[in-house]
């Protein structure tokens, strides 16, 4: 039997972790739930980024022991199989002790045990699916999902029998507040491979500098090179490239605001931020992403006219220079307008509403 809601409202468990892309959208929903008078807490692992991000935002977190499966070696998969029964039992105890009314899953290996435990306890489950191709956990356990909250309409084809709704991925409000910006001179390029950086993007940009210089084409770079590539800044400064190179950009909405073109990977979080900001993008899908979901995200944006896409293997300095040079101001404006049509400013609010509906 589903537990009754507490006097302060509902209690909702949020499951997902490992990377910022799995945690940050859930945090946006958690804040909205709190604003509505509900209690929200997380289920994750101690080694995932959720162990840092969630407590810093003031939310409780319960820990389980579970490892990766998809794209993991056979030893890791055996270890994960051995951990699974205990992780499910621990999740069941957590859900029962906290008298949970609903579970929100963002998929990934962390979400599987809580999702199974929730179905065992007859607790309704909503899945937040940010990618065009759903993750392994969401696909395999779709029969136990009551509602799927999608970012791409084409995701429906992979979830037959599931009640799906196009809600978008929760993104920081500051991205939606960025006004349209006509492309300027010099053209400002924001390059980001995420907090860890991207070796491929860094190398391609480094190779492109001589091409831009030889062409005399006015361009500035704002480049987040990542914590794993600290030698990049010295090369940037030695080359005398206009702009700045930093290990990590603290105020990413401000960086988006000043950019004429975003050059980045096509993970769900990056694509959602591009859409929310209404910015044109050059997307370079990470070729080793699980189920090749980044390529599918990028293809959806490209079909809508919101981005240009280049394969990782095809990217080099010359190609990057040609792609940037080949985009007219009018094309950049059109791409930005198309990107904004993907944005869903009320994604966190709608996710909270669906969790309330499931708990009735």
N, C-alpha and C positions, 0 to 999 in steps of 0.2 A: 504494500500500500504506500502511496506517495505521502511523504511527511507533510504535515500542515505547516503553513508559513508562520514565522515568528511574528511577535507584535511589531517589530521594527521593519517587517517586510519579508521578502523572500531571501533564501540563501542559495547562491549560485556558485558552482564550481567551474573554474576555467582551466582547461587542460591543453598544454602545448608548451614547447620550449626548445632549448638547444641553441637557437639563434635569435637575434633581435627581430627578424622577420616573423618569427612565431610568437614572440612575446608582446611586442609593441602594439599590434592591433588589439590583442586581448586586454591590454592595459587601458586602451581607449574605451572599451566596453565596460571594464570594471569601474572606471571613473563615472561613466554614465549611470551604471547600476547604483553606485553609491549616491549619486545626485538624486536618484529617485527614491532613496530611503531603503535600499536593499543591501544585504551583506554579500560581498564577493571575496573569494579566496582562490588561490592557485594550487594546482597539483603539478609538480615538476621534479627535476632531479637536481642534486647538489652541484653537478659539474656543468650544467647548462647555464646560459646567460640569464635565465629566469632567476637564478639564485642571487644575482646582483641587482637586476632591474626591478623585480617585484618588491622586495623589502624597501628599496630606495623610494618607491612610490607610495609606501605606507600600507601595502596590502599583505595579509597573512599568506604563507605558502606552506604546503605540506609536501614532504619529499617521499618519493618512491625510488626503488632501484630497478632500472630497466635500461637496456642498451639499444643501439641502432640495429636495423635489419636491412633496409633497402640500401643497396650498393655497399654493403658491409662484407667483409671476408667471412669464410665459412666458420672460423673460430669464433668470431664475434656473433654470428648468427646462432651458433650452438649455445653460447653464453646467454644470449637474449632469450632463447627458448627456455633455458633453465630458470631464468629470472621471472618469466612471464606469470606462472601461477602465483608466486609470492606477491608480485606487483599487483595482480588482480585482487587478491585477498586484502592486501594493504589498502588498496583504493576503496574496496567495499567497506572496510572499517571506517575509513575517513568519511565517506559519504554518509554512512549511518550515524556516526558520532556527531557530525555537523548538521544532520537533518536537512540534507540538500534537497531543494525543490527542482532544480534543473542543472544540466551540465552543458557547457559550451566548449566544443573541441575545435582546435585549429589543426588537427592532424599531426603527423609525425609520430615517431616511436613513443614519445612521452604520453601521447593521448590515448594509445590503444588500451592499456589496462583500465584507466578510469572509464572509458567508453563502454568496455565490456562489463565492468562492475556496475555502471549505471543501469544498463539494460537488465542485468541480473536483479537489481534492486527496484526495477520498474520506475526508474527516474527518467523523465523525458530528456532527449538529447537533441541539441542543435549543433550543426557543424558549420563553421566559418571556413569556406573554401576559397582562398584568394587567387588560385591559379587556373588557367584555362584547362589544364589537365589536372584533375584531382589527385591528391596524394594517395599512396598505397593504402594507408589506414582508412581513409574515407571511402575509397573504392571497395575495399574488401569487407568493410563493416557497414556498408550502406543500408542493409536491411534493418539495422538497429538505430538508424538515424531518423528522427521525426521531421526535422526541417533542415534544409541545406541553404546557406546564405552565400550567394555567388557574387563574384566580381565580373565574370564573363558569361554571356548567354550561352556560348557553345559548350560550357561545362555540363549542361543538362544531359547531353547525350551519353555521358559516362555514368550518370546516376539514375538509371531507370527505376521507376517505382518510388522515388523519393520526392517529397513535396519541396520544390525548389523556388527560391525567390532571388531576384537580382537586387542585392542590397549594396554592393560595393564593399571595399575594405576600409575599415576605420583608419583615418589619417589625421594627424595633428591639425587643429583648426587654422593655424597660421598659414598653411599651404593654400587653403581656400580663399584667403584674404589677399592673395597676390593679384594685383590688377594686371590687365593686358598691357604688354609693353611692345611698342614697335621696334623692330631690330635696329640697333644703333651702329655707329662707326666710332671706334673699331668694334667689330663683332666680338661679343663676350661668350666664351665657351666655358661651361662648367663640366669638369670631368670628375667622376667619382666611381670608384669600384667598391664602395661600402667601407665600413670601419676597418676592415682588414686590408683593403686595397685590392687592386687587380694587376698582376704582373703584366698581363697582355695589354691592358689599356695604358699602363705606364710606359711600356716599351714602344707602343705605336705612337703615343704622343711625343716621346723623346725623338723618334725617327722623323716625325712630321715637322719639327721646328725648323730645320734647314729649308724645307720646301716652302713654308710660309715666309721665311726670311728672304729667300731668293725671288719669290713672287712679289715681294713688297706689299703683300696683302694685309690690311690692318686687322689684327686679331689679338685678343688678350685671353690668357688662360687663368682660370681659377681651378686648381687641381688638388683634389684630396687623394693623396697617394697611398695612405694606409700605414698602419703601424708595422707591417712586416717589410716595408720597403724604404727604410729611412735614408738610404743613399740617394734617393731620387731628388731630394731638395738641393743637395749640393750640385747635381748635374743641371737642375733648372736654373739655379743662380749663376752658375758658370757660363751657361749658354746665353744669358741676358734676355731671356724670354719675357715679354711684357706680361704682367700679372703676378700671381702668387701661387706657391705650392705649399701646402700644409699637410701635416700628418692626419689631422682630423678636423672637420669643420663643426664647431659647436652649434652655430646658428644656421642650419641648412635652409630653412625657409628664406632667410635673408640672402643666401647665396643663389637660390632659385630666382628670387625677385630680380636680381641684377643680371641674370643670364639671358642670352639670346637663343642658346641651344644647349641642351643637356646631353652629354655623352656618358652612357652608363650601361651596366648590365640590365637584364630584364626580369629580375626577381619580382615577386608580387608587390613588395613594399616599394621598390623603386618605381614600378609602373604606376602604382596608385598615387605616389607623390607627383609624378609627371602629370597625371591626369588632373589631380586636385589643383595644381598650379597653372594648368592650361599652357604648358610649355612644349615646344617642339623638341623631339628627341632623336638622337642617333643611338639605337639599341644594339648591343653586342651580346647575344645570349651566351651564358656560360655553358660550354658544350658538355660538361659532366654533371649537370643538374639532374636530380632524380626524375626519371620518366621524361627527360628532355623538356620539362615544363617551361623553362625560360624561353625556349624557341617558340613554344606555342603561345606564350604571353606576347612575345614580340610580334608574331604573325598576326595576332588579333588586332594589335595596335596599328600595324602596317596596313591591314585590309581596310581599316577605318580612316586611313589617311593621316593618322596621328603621329607617325614615326617613320624613319628610314631604318632599315635593318641590314646589318652586315655580319656574316658568319665570323666566328672567332678565328678560324683558320685563314680567312681571306683578309684579315685586318693587318695592315702594316702602316708605316708612316705615310707612304705615297698615297695609299688608298684612303686613309683618313683625311689627308689634305684635299684630295679630289672630291670626297663626299661633302666636306664642309664648303668648299668652293662652289660646288654644284648646286647648292640650295639658295634660291633667290629670297629676297626679303618677303615677297608675296607668298612663297611656298612656306616659309617659316610661320607666317601669320596664320595661314590655312591649317597647318599642322597643329599649331597651338589651339586653335578653335576646335579642331576635331578631338584633340586630347581632352579638352575640358568636358566634352560630351560623355566621356567615360567616368567623370567624377561623381561621387555620391556624398554630398556634404552631411547627410543625415544617417550615414552607415551605422555609427555607434548607437544612435537613438533607435533605429529600426531593429538592430540586434537585441537591444534591451527590451523593446516591445514584444518581440517574438518570444523571448525567454519568459516574459510575463504571461503571454498567451498560453504557452506550453504548461505553465505551472498552475493554471486554473483548474 
